Amino acid sequence: MALFDLNDRVVVVTGCLGQLGRQFTGALAAHGARVVGIDRLGDVDGAQTLDGIPLLKQASGDGRLLYLGADVTDRASLETARDKAEAHYGVPVYGLVNNAALDAPPDSDAREFGPFETYPVENWDRIFSVNAKGPFLCCQVFGASMAEAERGSIVNVGSIYGILSPDQNLYQYRRDRGETFYKPVAYSASKSSLYNLTRYLAGYWGKEQVRVNIVTFAGVHNNQDPAFLERYLPKVPLGRMADAADYNGTIVYLMSDASAYMTGSNVVVDGGFSAL
């Protein structure tokens, strides 16, 4: 078990208030990490929000969570967060989980789900700003500290839709209801960019002993429309969507000494979705 002990390592988790971010934060803290949780809410509002999220409240109460409001698309905001984190914990950042991301929620502007030919460029820019520019800036800011200390681990959170084209047939039930609905292009294209960012940085920072890997996760159960599940689940050999905690072990593994010789890799945890 010592292989998975994070030994007070300071680990940054972006998007820490989200469905997966709160899971990663809690799991890392439970294995000994001191977590810097970053999200868009301001410091005060975010701290109040933690009370409503048991995983984060416990980590905070144990002294293993520092919540910081920051914008992953703004380098100065990230530099301020890094300086606050290192002053608070007294050591450089060891790890980074690039989890913050945007997708189009089901109640988005109808243009978001229209045909590719008329997909709004402003939507493309907004999603790429968070999903591609965000990890790039976080790697620059926090990765530089790791490289200077000559140790560290970066985990980029990818998606099955970053390695596979979305199956538009999964959403046929919405078109059968009379809607114009296509899974949008920007999320998939932006997540694809993380795979070569990962490989690039694995080579670039290898001599500094900074490991950079990417995880490919599938959909997480979150009260999806039964008509969607009826089409999605037959494509998953394990027959279910992921539970929110199913990915925690992978994050802990990649942040620990158990993966000490692993860099530039893509760890696929998708219930078998991409195997079919």
DOROTI-878182 format. One line per field, with one value per residue (C-alpha): residue number from 0; y, x, z; residue in one letter. Coordinates in steps of 0.1 Angstrom, whole numbers. Example, Ala and Ser with C-alpha at 12.3 -4.5 7.8 and 13.67 -1.06 7.14 Angstrom:
residues 2
num (0  1)
py (-45  -11)
px (123  137)
pz (78  71)
residuo (A  S)
END
This chain:
residues 276
num (0  1  2  3  4  5  6  7  8  9  10  11  12  13  14  15  16  17  18  19  20  21  22  23  24  25  26  27  28  29  30  31  32  33  34  35  36  37  38  39  40  41  42  43  44  45  46  47  48  49  50  51  52  53  54  55  56  57  58  59  60  61  62  63  64  65  66  67  68  69  70  71  72  73  74  75  76  77  78  79  80  81  82  83  84  85  86  87  88  89  90  91  92  93  94  95  96  97  98  99  100  101  102  103  104  105  106  107  108  109  110  111  112  113  114  115  116  117  118  119  120  121  122  123  124  125  126  127  128  129  130  131  132  133  134  135  136  137  138  139  140  141  142  143  144  145  146  147  148  149  150  151  152  153  154  155  156  157  158  159  160  161  162  163  164  165  166  167  168  169  170  171  172  173  174  175  176  177  178  179  180  181  182  183  184  185  186  187  188  189  190  191  192  193  194  195  196  197  198  199  200  201  202  203  204  205  206  207  208  209  210  211  212  213  214  215  216  217  218  219  220  221  222  223  224  225  226  227  228  229  230  231  232  233  234  235  236  237  238  239  240  241  242  243  244  245  246  247  248  249  250  251  252  253  254  255  256  257  258  259  260  261  262  263  264  265  266  267  268  269  270  271  272  273  274  275)
py (0  23  25  44  67  102  113  149  157  189  182  207  196  220  219  206  214  193  158  142  169  165  127  132  157  134  103  121  136  102  88  115  143  180  191  225  227  252  262  293  305  331  321  330  316  284  278  281  257  231  227  212  187  160  148  183  193  163  170  206  197  173  202  185  209  245  259  287  305  308  310  282  304  332  328  355  340  306  321  337  304  287  312  310  272  271  297  278  244  255  232  233  217  180  171  185  170  189  181  214  212  224  204  215  207  194  228  248  272  252  263  243  211  221  208  210  234  261  254  288  298  316  282  266  294  292  254  254  282  259  224  231  265  258  226  243  272  250  229  260  274  244  222  248  244  207  208  232  207  178  157  156  141  157  139  153  141  130  114  86  114  126  93  83  103  107  81  104  74  76  108  96  94  132  136  112  136  163  180  190  175  165  159  191  191  214  191  162  182  200  168  153  181  168  136  153  179  149  132  165  173  137  141  177  172  136  146  167  136  152  125  134  110  112  92  84  82  74  87  91  82  115  109  107  103  66  68  77  49  24  32  38  9  -19  -2  -8  -44  -38  -28  4  40  48  56  89  72  46  67  76  47  57  92  80  55  81  105  78  59  29  45  58  45  57  88  97  70  69  50  40  34  32  0  -14  13  18  -19  -25)
px (0  30  31  -2  6  8  29  17  23  6  -17  -38  -72  -90  -128  -128  -165  -177  -191  -157  -135  -150  -143  -107  -102  -116  -97  -63  -68  -77  -44  -24  -22  -26  -50  -53  -89  -94  -127  -144  -161  -144  -125  -153  -182  -162  -154  -191  -199  -177  -201  -226  -202  -193  -162  -147  -160  -142  -109  -111  -118  -88  -65  -60  -78  -71  -98  -89  -111  -92  -98  -80  -80  -61  -24  -22  -50  -33  1  -17  -32  2  18  -10  -8  30  29  1  17  53  65  62  33  39  9  -17  -50  -64  -101  -119  -138  -169  -194  -228  -255  -288  -305  -280  -289  -305  -277  -253  -269  -276  -259  -221  -224  -239  -222  -214  -178  -182  -192  -161  -140  -156  -152  -116  -107  -115  -108  -76  -62  -69  -48  -21  -18  -21  8  28  22  22  44  72  73  75  103  123  119  127  97  60  30  5  -28  -49  -85  -95  -127  -139  -151  -115  -104  -136  -161  -194  -220  -248  -271  -271  -291  -316  -343  -342  -346  -374  -391  -389  -358  -328  -300  -264  -236  -215  -181  -162  -160  -147  -121  -109  -105  -85  -59  -50  -35  -7  -2  4  29  46  51  61  91  98  99  112  147  132  114  80  56  26  -2  -38  -68  -97  -130  -165  -198  -208  -243  -261  -299  -296  -327  -338  -341  -304  -294  -314  -291  -258  -257  -256  -224  -207  -195  -199  -235  -236  -223  -196  -203  -188  -162  -151  -122  -106  -82  -67  -61  -45  -24  -10  -2  16  49  30  32  68  79  48  47  32  6  -32  -50  -85  -111  -144  -162  -151  -169  -139  -132  -163)
pz (0  4  -34  -33  -3  -16  14  18  -19  -30  -59  -78  -91  -115  -116  -81  -75  -103  -103  -109  -95  -60  -63  -73  -45  -18  -31  -32  2  16  3  20  -5  3  -24  -40  -53  -81  -96  -110  -78  -57  -26  -1  -22  -29  7  16  -12  3  32  8  -7  20  2  1  35  50  31  42  78  78  66  33  10  1  -21  -44  -69  -102  -139  -159  -190  -173  -167  -141  -121  -121  -111  -81  -72  -74  -52  -26  -26  -22  5  23  22  23  -6  -44  -62  -69  -91  -114  -125  -155  -149  -156  -188  -206  -226  -239  -213  -227  -221  -241  -269  -297  -321  -300  -312  -348  -379  -381  -410  -388  -355  -339  -339  -306  -290  -305  -290  -255  -252  -266  -242  -212  -226  -245  -235  -198  -195  -216  -192  -161  -174  -181  -146  -124  -146  -144  -106  -110  -136  -114  -85  -109  -99  -104  -122  -145  -154  -182  -182  -217  -230  -252  -275  -277  -293  -311  -330  -312  -324  -336  -336  -298  -301  -327  -300  -298  -336  -335  -311  -337  -323  -343  -323  -331  -305  -310  -325  -301  -271  -291  -310  -278  -259  -288  -284  -250  -263  -282  -254  -231  -255  -262  -225  -216  -240  -231  -193  -191  -181  -153  -140  -146  -158  -180  -187  -200  -189  -212  -193  -205  -195  -158  -146  -138  -143  -181  -202  -202  -240  -241  -217  -238  -268  -248  -225  -252  -264  -230  -223  -186  -192  -172  -171  -147  -111  -100  -79  -105  -118  -85  -84  -118  -106  -73  -93  -117  -89  -69  -70  -83  -118  -114  -148  -167  -189  -222  -218  -223  -196  -210  -183  -202  -193  -227  -248  -271  -274  -296)
residuo (M  A  L  F  D  L  N  D  R  V  V  V  V  T  G  C  L  G  Q  L  G  R  Q  F  T  G  A  L  A  A  H  G  A  R  V  V  G  I  D  R  L  G  D  V  D  G  A  Q  T  L  D  G  I  P  L  L  K  Q  A  S  G  D  G  R  L  L  Y  L  G  A  D  V  T  D  R  A  S  L  E  T  A  R  D  K  A  E  A  H  Y  G  V  P  V  Y  G  L  V  N  N  A  A  L  D  A  P  P  D  S  D  A  R  E  F  G  P  F  E  T  Y  P  V  E  N  W  D  R  I  F  S  V  N  A  K  G  P  F  L  C  C  Q  V  F  G  A  S  M  A  E  A  E  R  G  S  I  V  N  V  G  S  I  Y  G  I  L  S  P  D  Q  N  L  Y  Q  Y  R  R  D  R  G  E  T  F  Y  K  P  V  A  Y  S  A  S  K  S  S  L  Y  N  L  T  R  Y  L  A  G  Y  W  G  K  E  Q  V  R  V  N  I  V  T  F  A  G  V  H  N  N  Q  D  P  A  F  L  E  R  Y  L  P  K  V  P  L  G  R  M  A  D  A  A  D  Y  N  G  T  I  V  Y  L  M  S  D  A  S  A  Y  M  T  G  S  N  V  V  V  D  G  G  F  S  A  L)
END
